[in-house]
């Protein structure tokens, strides 16, 4: 003999010994507007079975609704929520395809799809479905790093910009040394012209490094690697 269906004026009135669904509380299943609760053991047994099968929390957006609250939220005139046999479950932590399959396996028959609101309606039936199906979700992580991507240490762009940076710093350092030597004793003044040549060599290397970096970037874009 099935357990009787009972209605309580407030979920706090439910005797503790009657509540046997460990992953849910009376407050989660009660009417959001009034706190009333229609205790439907068969529906809650299936909800608990679904939770056990999926192995992760079910976020209940809406469960029982008394008639007044159902009208206030725009529910269907014969909504199964008023019978205590319907649940709206958020899909934020579930794959909708796997969720629907598991819900059917434990005995839910009615399905409503609300992808824009992010939840799925399930109830005890009759068998039917409505709404727009949830879009297929992308795989959260790639199986492996795409081989076309360059390793950072081997990047042509990185090598080019690195060479440009080193050469620029070298040119600036030569200028400083040049100024210091220009103010030194006459014995070191013959070195100054050679330092000027060295400074221009560093500037040439810097420009070459920048050119390599720009070429590598354009080449990557052309090959679809960026």
C-alpha positions in Angstrom: 0.0 0.0 0.0 1.5 3.3 -1.0 2.2 6.0 1.6 -0.6 8.5 1.9 -0.3 12.0 0.5 -0.5 14.6 3.2 -0.7 18.4 3.1 0.8 20.6 5.8 0.0 24.3 6.4 3.7 24.9 6.8 6.8 22.7 6.2 7.9 23.2 9.8 4.8 21.2 10.8 6.0 18.0 9.2 7.0 15.3 11.8 10.7 14.6 11.6 10.1 10.9 11.5 8.1 11.2 8.3 10.9 12.8 6.4 13.1 10.1 4.8 14.8 11.9 1.9 18.3 12.7 3.1 19.4 15.0 0.3 16.4 17.3 0.5 14.8 19.4 3.2 11.1 20.2 3.6 11.9 23.9 3.0 13.3 23.0 -0.5 10.1 21.2 -1.5 7.6 23.6 0.1 5.7 26.3 -1.7 7.9 29.3 -2.2 5.1 31.7 -1.6 3.4 30.3 1.4 5.6 27.6 3.0 2.8 25.1 2.6 3.8 21.6 1.6 2.0 18.6 -0.1 4.0 15.6 0.9 3.9 13.2 -2.0 6.1 10.2 -1.0 6.2 8.6 -4.5 7.4 11.8 -6.2 10.0 12.4 -3.5 11.2 8.8 -3.7 11.9 9.3 -7.4 13.6 12.6 -6.7 15.9 11.0 -4.2 16.6 8.1 -6.6 17.5 10.6 -9.3 19.9 12.4 -6.8 21.5 9.0 -6.0 21.9 8.1 -9.6 23.5 11.3 -10.7 25.7 11.5 -7.6 25.6 15.3 -7.4 23.2 17.9 -5.8 19.9 18.8 -7.4 19.1 22.5 -7.1 15.3 22.7 -6.8 14.0 25.9 -8.3 10.4 25.1 -7.6 8.5 22.1 -6.2 5.1 22.2 -4.6 2.9 25.3 -5.3 -0.4 25.9 -3.7 -3.1 27.2 -6.1 -2.7 30.8 -5.1 1.0 30.9 -5.6 0.8 28.9 -8.8 -1.5 31.6 -10.2 0.8 34.3 -9.0 3.8 32.9 -10.8 1.8 32.2 -14.0 1.8 28.4 -13.7 -0.5 26.2 -15.8 -4.0 25.9 -14.5 -3.6 22.2 -14.0 0.1 22.3 -13.1 1.6 19.2 -11.6 3.3 21.4 -9.1 0.0 21.8 -7.3 -0.1 18.0 -6.9 3.4 17.9 -5.4 4.6 15.6 -8.2 6.6 18.2 -10.2 10.1 19.7 -9.7 12.0 22.4 -11.6 15.7 21.5 -11.4 18.5 23.9 -12.3 20.9 22.7 -15.0 23.9 24.8 -13.8 25.7 21.7 -12.4 24.3 19.1 -14.8 24.5 18.0 -18.4 20.9 18.2 -19.6 21.2 15.1 -21.8 22.5 13.0 -18.9 20.0 14.5 -16.5 17.0 13.7 -18.7 18.2 10.2 -19.3 18.6 9.5 -15.6 15.2 11.1 -14.8 13.5 8.8 -17.3 15.3 5.8 -15.8 14.0 6.5 -12.3 10.4 7.0 -13.5 9.7 10.6 -14.4 7.5 11.0 -17.4 6.8 14.7 -18.0 9.6 17.0 -19.2 9.7 20.7 -19.8 12.8 22.3 -21.2 13.7 25.9 -20.3 17.2 26.6 -21.6 16.9 30.4 -21.4 15.9 30.1 -17.7 18.4 27.4 -17.1 16.2 24.6 -15.6 14.3 21.5 -16.6 10.8 20.6 -15.4 10.2 16.9 -14.4 7.0 15.3 -13.2 5.3 11.9 -12.7 3.3 12.2 -15.9 1.4 11.6 -18.1 4.3 11.1 -20.6 4.8 14.3 -22.6 7.4 17.0 -23.2 7.5 20.6 -24.3 9.9 23.5 -24.8 13.1 24.0 -26.6 15.9 21.5 -26.0 19.0 22.6 -24.3 21.9 23.2 -26.8 24.8 20.8 -26.8 27.4 21.9 -24.3 31.1 22.2 -25.3 33.7 19.9 -23.7 35.0 21.8 -20.8 38.6 20.9 -21.4 40.5 20.0 -24.6 41.8 16.4 -24.7 45.3 17.7 -25.4 47.1 20.9 -26.4 46.8 21.6 -30.1 50.1 20.7 -31.7 50.1 23.8 -33.9 50.7 26.0 -30.9 54.3 27.0 -30.3 55.9 26.1 -27.0 56.7 29.4 -25.3 60.4 28.8 -25.1 60.5 28.0 -28.9 58.3 30.8 -30.1 59.6 32.7 -33.1 57.9 35.8 -31.8 59.4 35.5 -28.4 62.9 35.0 -29.9 62.5 38.0 -32.1 61.2 40.4 -29.4 63.8 39.0 -27.0 66.6 39.8 -29.4 65.2 43.2 -30.0 65.0 43.9 -26.3 68.6 42.8 -25.6 69.9 44.8 -28.5 68.1 47.9 -27.4 69.4 47.6 -23.9 72.9 47.1 -25.3 72.7 50.2 -27.4 71.5 52.3 -24.5 74.4 50.9 -22.4 76.9 51.8 -25.0 75.7 55.4 -25.0 76.2 55.6 -21.3 79.7 54.2 -21.5 80.4 56.5 -24.4 79.4 59.6 -22.4 81.5 58.4 -19.4 84.6 57.8 -21.6 84.2 61.1 -23.3 84.7 62.8 -20.0 87.7 60.6 -19.0 91.4 61.2 -19.5 93.0 61.6 -22.9 94.3 58.1 -22.7 90.9 56.6 -23.3 89.5 59.1 -25.8 90.7 56.9 -28.8 88.1 54.3 -27.8 85.1 56.6 -28.2 84.7 56.3 -32.1 84.7 52.5 -31.8 82.0 52.7 -29.2 79.9 54.7 -31.6 80.2 52.0 -34.1 79.2 49.4 -31.5 76.1 51.4 -30.6 75.0 51.4 -34.2 75.5 47.7 -34.4 73.2 47.2 -31.4 70.6 49.4 -33.0 70.8 47.4 -36.2 70.3 44.2 -34.2 67.3 45.7 -32.4 65.6 46.5 -35.7 66.3 43.1 -37.0 64.7 41.5 -33.9 61.6 43.6 -34.3 61.4 42.6 -38.0 61.6 38.9 -37.0 58.8 39.3 -34.4 56.5 41.1 -36.9 57.2 38.5 -39.6 56.5 35.6 -37.2 53.2 37.1 -36.1 52.0 37.7 -39.7 53.1 34.2 -40.7 51.2 32.7 -37.7 48.1 34.6 -38.6 48.4 33.4 -42.2 48.7 29.8 -41.1 45.8 30.1 -38.7 47.9 29.6 -35.5 46.9 32.9 -33.8 
